[in-house]
Amino acid sequence: MPKYTALLEDEDDIFGGTPKSKFWDIVNTANDDLVKEQIDVLLEKFAVMESLLLETHDEEKLSKVIEEYSFKNSSDVELSKKSAYIHVTTEIISRLDS
């Protein structure tokens, strides 16, 4: 199977691609209401996380804390971002037939 690995990593492959590219494929073709609903869910989650962080960091310092964390933990952040793309894409797809 190793000789076929390159096929699975091709971003233009209809069955492959990155989580980000598949997310945008789905977002661009899905029902606008579903997409808006999922974006609203993401923004609510973001707002809650920001509020939690503001309990321990002042607003001026928060951007710096986030930037430093992102830099120090770039691999983990990238994996979390990919996971979020997959999660939201799955949520949209699972609601397409409802």
Secondary structure, 3 states (H helix, E strand, C coil): CHHHHHHHCCCCCCCCCCHHHHHHHHHHHCCHHHHHHHHHHHHHHHHHHHHHHHCCCCHHHHHHHHHHHHHHCHHHHHHHHHHHHHHHHHHHHHHHCC
